[in-house]
Amino acid sequence: MKYAYLLFWFFAVICVGMGCKLAYDNIVFYKNSDIVQGAVVRYEDFQNSRGYTKYAPVYSFAYEGVAQEVKAAIQEDKPDKSQIGVMNYIAVNKNNPKEIRPIFDLLKETLIFVPVILISGAAFWMFGAFVSPYLKNKQIFSFASNTIVLLMFFVPLIFGGVSTWLLHKHILFFKNAVMIDGVVVGFESQESEDDDGSTTTMYAEEVSYTYNGVTQRIVSNHFKSHVDDSVIGQKRPVGVNPNNPYEAHVYSKWNFRIYMILIWVSILLLYTFVKTFAGGKRIQQEDIDIKIGPKRRNY
């Protein structure tokens, strides 16, 4: 097809537009939201636009001292019962508390879907440049290649930025939190299914605490492969939000260490990427100098 390159460029524009819109919507939603802790209490089925039965998780959380139960705008083929009762971070719209987004889904779309969509758009642009009659103009093809490289550069950059943000939120919460003693009262189980169909069960400590007359139970973020009954009854440090006694976290030094490891991994990936890319540029320039020789001055 003579004008096949236009079709590739058309898809490139669509991909870039979709990626930018998705990123913009997620950033705006997060900017206008408060982050709270909530848990899935049940799943509700509904009919989507195509008439298929889907399931949406219903989250229970406290926002501004008021208990809420809100259905998240998520479509799942079947309910994941292993998620029921597991505490997660959710973003609540400040102007409409009935509109929520799990932080995990927000990060997944922003850090995975958006880069993939943008890289796909850059790939379509490069394919269009390759089959177009303008291929003789090396600048177009070079622009497409550099666009993909630039997008790949932003992946570890965003990953490190999110890790830094999580570390900042972790430090800020415990800096303003009231530290009290909680007690391990049991274990929360979570099952995951492997590709071969086998299931793996992990266990996390369930900690009970009482603050200002409010008794709540929270689940630790650290899972183990077995239940250790000997820890039941032991004390665990718990940080409680003084403005919202329903928001609390089990304190662990490992959270700080994990965030720092993720940040250093991001820095290492960025450094490796920059050195590799810059080295490739230098080798390419040396190749050109060898082939055509240094420029000679006319006297």
KAZIMO-V483922 format. One record per residue. PHI is phi in radians with two decimals (NA if undefined). D_FIRST is the distance of its C-alpha to the first C-alpha in Angstrom with 2 decimals. Layout:
phi=PHI d_first=D_FIRST
phi=PHI d_first=D_FIRST
This chain:
phi=NA d_first=0.00
phi=-1.17 d_first=3.76
phi=-1.91 d_first=5.55
phi=-1.10 d_first=5.16
phi=-1.10 d_first=8.51
phi=-1.16 d_first=10.06
phi=-1.15 d_first=10.00
phi=-1.08 d_first=11.69
phi=-1.20 d_first=14.03
phi=-1.10 d_first=14.83
phi=-1.15 d_first=16.05
phi=-1.09 d_first=17.79
phi=-1.11 d_first=19.71
phi=-1.09 d_first=20.68
phi=-1.10 d_first=21.97
phi=-1.12 d_first=23.90
phi=-1.10 d_first=25.31
phi=-1.12 d_first=26.44
phi=-1.11 d_first=27.98
phi=-1.15 d_first=29.82
phi=-1.15 d_first=31.10
phi=-1.09 d_first=32.35
phi=-1.10 d_first=34.09
phi=-1.10 d_first=35.60
phi=-1.08 d_first=36.90
phi=-1.17 d_first=38.48
phi=-1.15 d_first=40.10
phi=-1.12 d_first=41.51
phi=-1.10 d_first=42.80
phi=-1.14 d_first=44.51
phi=-1.10 d_first=45.97
phi=-1.71 d_first=47.55
phi=-2.19 d_first=48.85
phi=-1.91 d_first=51.86
phi=-1.67 d_first=51.66
phi=-2.27 d_first=54.13
phi=-1.88 d_first=54.77
phi=-2.57 d_first=54.38
phi=-2.39 d_first=54.11
phi=-1.30 d_first=52.37
phi=-1.81 d_first=55.11
phi=-2.97 d_first=53.17
phi=-2.08 d_first=49.86
phi=-2.03 d_first=49.20
phi=-1.57 d_first=46.80
phi=-2.71 d_first=44.68
phi=-1.74 d_first=41.93
phi=-1.41 d_first=38.56
phi=-1.12 d_first=36.21
phi=-1.63 d_first=34.82
phi=1.54 d_first=38.36
phi=-1.54 d_first=38.60
phi=-1.43 d_first=41.81
phi=-2.17 d_first=41.53
phi=-2.23 d_first=44.25
phi=-2.18 d_first=45.05
phi=-1.33 d_first=47.71
phi=-1.84 d_first=50.71
phi=-1.71 d_first=52.08
phi=-1.90 d_first=55.73
phi=-2.75 d_first=56.62
phi=-1.96 d_first=59.07
phi=-2.26 d_first=57.98
phi=0.98 d_first=60.67
phi=1.39 d_first=63.32
phi=-1.98 d_first=62.03
phi=-1.24 d_first=60.79
phi=-2.28 d_first=57.39
phi=-2.30 d_first=55.32
phi=-2.27 d_first=51.71
phi=-1.50 d_first=48.72
phi=-1.35 d_first=45.70
phi=-1.44 d_first=42.30
phi=-2.20 d_first=40.93
phi=-1.85 d_first=39.43
phi=-2.18 d_first=40.50
phi=-1.20 d_first=40.20
phi=-2.61 d_first=43.84
phi=-1.22 d_first=46.76
phi=-1.67 d_first=47.43
phi=-1.14 d_first=51.22
phi=-1.19 d_first=51.56
phi=-1.53 d_first=50.67
phi=-1.18 d_first=53.52
phi=1.56 d_first=56.22
phi=-1.42 d_first=54.28
phi=-1.32 d_first=54.58
phi=-2.42 d_first=51.39
phi=-1.50 d_first=50.58
phi=-2.31 d_first=49.05
phi=-1.70 d_first=48.08
phi=-1.94 d_first=49.90
phi=-1.09 d_first=48.90
phi=-1.10 d_first=51.88
phi=-1.46 d_first=51.52
phi=-2.56 d_first=50.94
phi=-1.08 d_first=52.39
phi=-1.42 d_first=50.84
phi=-1.96 d_first=47.41
phi=-2.28 d_first=47.05
phi=-2.47 d_first=44.49
phi=-1.06 d_first=45.39
phi=-1.03 d_first=45.07
phi=-1.05 d_first=43.39
phi=-1.16 d_first=40.51
phi=-1.12 d_first=40.30
phi=-1.21 d_first=40.12
phi=-1.09 d_first=37.68
phi=-1.16 d_first=35.17
phi=-1.29 d_first=35.75
phi=-1.62 d_first=35.89
phi=-2.00 d_first=33.40
phi=-1.13 d_first=30.97
phi=-1.08 d_first=30.47
phi=-1.05 d_first=29.77
phi=-1.11 d_first=27.40
phi=-1.13 d_first=25.42
phi=-1.18 d_first=25.40
phi=-1.14 d_first=24.45
phi=-1.09 d_first=21.53
phi=-1.08 d_first=20.43
phi=-1.15 d_first=20.89
phi=-1.15 d_first=18.89
phi=-1.06 d_first=15.86
phi=-1.09 d_first=16.48
phi=-1.17 d_first=16.71
phi=-1.09 d_first=13.49
phi=-1.10 d_first=11.75
phi=-1.16 d_first=13.91
phi=-1.19 d_first=13.14
phi=-1.62 d_first=9.38
phi=-1.42 d_first=10.08
phi=-1.24 d_first=11.59
phi=-1.55 d_first=14.79
phi=-1.06 d_first=15.36
phi=-1.08 d_first=18.03
phi=-1.44 d_first=19.91
phi=-1.09 d_first=21.41
phi=-1.15 d_first=22.93
phi=-1.17 d_first=19.82
phi=-1.12 d_first=19.26
phi=-1.12 d_first=23.03
phi=-1.10 d_first=23.24
phi=-1.12 d_first=20.93
phi=-1.12 d_first=23.01
phi=-1.17 d_first=26.23
phi=-1.13 d_first=25.34
phi=-1.10 d_first=25.19
phi=-1.07 d_first=28.39
phi=-1.12 d_first=30.03
phi=-1.14 d_first=29.36
phi=-1.12 d_first=30.74
phi=-1.14 d_first=33.72
phi=-1.34 d_first=34.49
phi=-1.07 d_first=34.79
phi=-1.16 d_first=38.19
phi=-1.14 d_first=39.17
phi=-1.19 d_first=38.85
phi=-1.02 d_first=40.46
phi=-1.18 d_first=43.39
phi=-1.12 d_first=43.67
phi=-1.15 d_first=43.95
phi=-1.08 d_first=46.49
phi=-1.13 d_first=48.47
phi=-1.12 d_first=48.41
phi=-1.11 d_first=49.69
phi=-1.11 d_first=52.41
phi=-1.09 d_first=53.40
phi=-1.12 d_first=53.66
phi=-1.11 d_first=55.69
phi=-1.15 d_first=58.12
phi=-1.11 d_first=58.43
phi=-1.11 d_first=59.22
phi=-1.29 d_first=61.97
phi=-1.21 d_first=63.32
phi=-1.73 d_first=64.05
phi=-1.46 d_first=64.79
phi=-1.68 d_first=68.24
phi=-1.54 d_first=68.81
phi=-2.31 d_first=70.77
phi=-1.66 d_first=71.48
phi=-1.87 d_first=69.60
phi=-2.21 d_first=70.54
phi=-1.25 d_first=68.40
phi=-1.98 d_first=68.96
phi=3.03 d_first=66.40
phi=-2.32 d_first=62.90
phi=-1.82 d_first=59.57
phi=-1.72 d_first=57.39
phi=-2.46 d_first=53.61
phi=-1.81 d_first=51.70
phi=-2.31 d_first=48.23
phi=-1.81 d_first=46.37
phi=-1.42 d_first=44.74
phi=-1.13 d_first=41.69
phi=-1.49 d_first=44.05
phi=1.65 d_first=45.81
phi=-1.36 d_first=48.94
phi=-1.90 d_first=50.35
phi=-2.11 d_first=51.89
phi=-1.91 d_first=54.52
phi=-2.04 d_first=55.32
phi=-2.26 d_first=58.28
phi=-2.23 d_first=59.00
phi=-1.18 d_first=62.38
phi=-1.82 d_first=63.27
phi=-1.97 d_first=65.53
phi=-1.82 d_first=67.87
phi=-2.50 d_first=69.14
phi=-2.26 d_first=71.33
phi=-2.46 d_first=71.06
phi=0.92 d_first=73.05
phi=1.40 d_first=73.97
phi=-1.78 d_first=70.37
phi=-1.81 d_first=69.76
phi=-2.36 d_first=66.20
phi=-2.14 d_first=64.42
phi=-2.22 d_first=61.44
phi=-1.94 d_first=59.47
phi=-1.16 d_first=59.04
phi=-1.43 d_first=55.58
phi=-1.79 d_first=56.55
phi=-1.80 d_first=56.17
phi=-2.15 d_first=58.13
phi=-1.47 d_first=57.80
phi=-2.56 d_first=61.33
phi=-1.67 d_first=63.96
phi=-1.88 d_first=66.81
phi=-1.14 d_first=69.69
phi=-1.21 d_first=71.86
phi=-1.52 d_first=70.04
phi=-1.13 d_first=70.82
phi=1.71 d_first=73.32
phi=-1.35 d_first=72.36
phi=-1.50 d_first=71.63
phi=-2.34 d_first=68.25
phi=-1.21 d_first=67.70
phi=-2.20 d_first=65.82
phi=-1.72 d_first=64.56
phi=-2.05 d_first=64.86
phi=-1.20 d_first=63.46
phi=-1.11 d_first=66.69
phi=-1.52 d_first=64.96
phi=-2.61 d_first=63.48
phi=-1.12 d_first=65.51
phi=-1.40 d_first=62.76
phi=-1.76 d_first=60.47
phi=-2.63 d_first=61.60
phi=-2.46 d_first=60.34
phi=-1.32 d_first=62.03
phi=-1.38 d_first=62.46
phi=-2.63 d_first=61.33
phi=-1.15 d_first=60.97
phi=-1.17 d_first=58.00
phi=-1.06 d_first=55.81
phi=-1.08 d_first=56.36
phi=-1.16 d_first=55.78
phi=-1.12 d_first=52.52
phi=-1.08 d_first=51.10
phi=-1.15 d_first=52.23
phi=-1.09 d_first=50.62
phi=-1.09 d_first=47.27
phi=-1.14 d_first=47.57
phi=-1.16 d_first=48.43
phi=-1.10 d_first=45.56
phi=-1.10 d_first=43.17
phi=-1.10 d_first=44.81
phi=-1.12 d_first=44.54
phi=-1.12 d_first=40.81
phi=-1.10 d_first=40.28
phi=-1.08 d_first=42.44
phi=-1.10 d_first=40.72
phi=-1.12 d_first=37.25
phi=-1.12 d_first=38.34
phi=-1.13 d_first=40.13
phi=-1.16 d_first=37.25
phi=-1.17 d_first=34.69
phi=-1.14 d_first=37.17
phi=-1.12 d_first=38.12
phi=-1.11 d_first=34.55
phi=-1.12 d_first=34.28
phi=-1.14 d_first=37.56
phi=-1.09 d_first=36.58
phi=-1.11 d_first=33.34
phi=-1.17 d_first=35.40
phi=-1.13 d_first=38.01
phi=-1.04 d_first=35.38
phi=-1.16 d_first=34.31
phi=-1.09 d_first=37.97
phi=-1.20 d_first=38.72
phi=-1.28 d_first=35.87
phi=-1.78 d_first=36.34
phi=1.40 d_first=39.93
phi=-1.18 d_first=41.73
phi=-1.17 d_first=41.56
phi=-1.83 d_first=44.42
phi=-1.58 d_first=46.40
phi=-1.66 d_first=47.41
phi=-1.76 d_first=51.07
